[in-house]
Each structure stands twice: as C-alpha cells, then as structure tokens.
Amino acid sequence: LLKTVLQKKGYTVICGVDGEDGYLAAKESHGSIDLLLTDVVLPRLSGKALYKRLRSHSPHLRVLFMSGYADNDISRQDPGDANAHFISKPFDPAALLAKVAKALSPGP
C-alpha cells in the first residue's frame, strides 16, 4: 500500500523485505536516495541501524521512521538530527504524504 501511494504521487520507490534487504536494494539502486521510509522494528537489521548504515554513504539522507508502538525510543530520537522524522501507525495515505513532504522539505 505504501509503495502504491508514493508512486501515485510521483515518488520513485525502492523496497526491501527486511532491513538487510533494504540496505542491499539501496546500495544497488542507481542515483541518490532522498528519503528512507522504514519501520523501526525490522528483521535482521533494525530501522535505526539501517538509517545509520545508509547515512555513512549519504550524510544528507533523511528518514521517516514508522512505528505502531506509541512509546518507542525513536520518537524521542536525537533532537539534533534534523533529518529524522517519525509517524505513528496506523496512519492514512494523506497523513503519510504530508509527513513525507515535511521530511523532504528544506530546513529543520
């Protein structure tokens, strides 16, 4: 569903079935990645670890973490990381698109 919503708005989407697969898919993609949209909890490699790994290659990468856990430590992410954003599940397509636009907008 997320892929379809984003593609209908013109975004190019690269998918992975878990954190490690997402990392490999990102590395194999051509061109730069502007935004990582990831669940906090993923098999094999957490969303936070995936973000950290990808940022080592792309320091300007922005991330939108998703979680169904209201009291997740990612929601209290390092306040100095202006590139990290958070959305609580469940959310509707309009809320997702608004958060994606905010995460991609210039500035803090």
N, C-alpha and C positions, 0 to 999 in steps of 0.2 A: 504494500500500500504506500509506504513512504517513497519508494522509488518512483511509482506512478505519479504521485502528487508532485514531486520535484521535477520530473521530466516534463510534465504538462505545463510547468511554468518556465521551461527552457533551460533548466539546470542539467548538466552532464553528471551522471551518477555512476560511481564505481562501487560495486558491492562485494562483501565478503561474508562467509557464513559464520565466522568467529573472529576473534582478534588477530590471530596469526594469519588467517586467510586474508583478512582486510589489509594487513600490513603488506603481504606479498602482492596483492592486487594493486595497492597504491604504488608500490615500487615499480611494478611492471607497466603502469599507465604512462602514457606519453603526455607531456605538458605538466603544468603545475596544478596542485590541488589547493583550492582556496579555503575550503571548509571541510572538517571532519565531523560527521554526524554519527555518533556512536552511543550505544548503551553503556552504562557504567559497568555492569556485570556482563562479562563475555567469557565463554570457554577459551582455554589455552592462553589468552592474553587479555588482561582487563582493558577497559576503555581508556583508563588513565595511563596505563603502560603503553598502549597503542599510540596515544597522543604524544607521549614523551619520546617514543621512538621516531615517530614521523617528524616531530619538531627538530630533532637532531639534524635532519636533512633539509627541513624547510622551516626556518625560525619564525617566519611570519604566518604560519598556518594558524587558522582559527578553528575552534572546536565548539560544537554544541553537544553537550552530554545529555542523555536521556536517562531517566530512572523512574521506576514505579515505587521506589522507597522514599517516603517523604523526608525521612531524617538521614539522608545519605551524606557522607562527608564531602562528596563532590559539590554539593550545593553550597558548601562553605569553603569552596576552592580558594586557593591563594588569592586574596583580593588584589595583589599586584599583577596578576595575569589578566590583562585586559582582553586577551584573545580567547579566554574560556567563558562559555555561556552554558546555561542549564535550562532544561524544560522538564517538568514533571509529567509522568504518564498517569492517566490517559490524557491525550490531547487530540484536538480535531485538526483537520488539514489547514484551516485558516490560522490557528494558533501556531502550528509548525512553520508555515510560510512566513508569518510575522517574526518569529524567533530567528529563522534563517536570514531574513533580510536585515534584522538588527545585528546579528553576528557578523554579517558581511559588510556592514556599513563602516565607513572610515571613522576613526576616533574611538574613544573609550565607550 
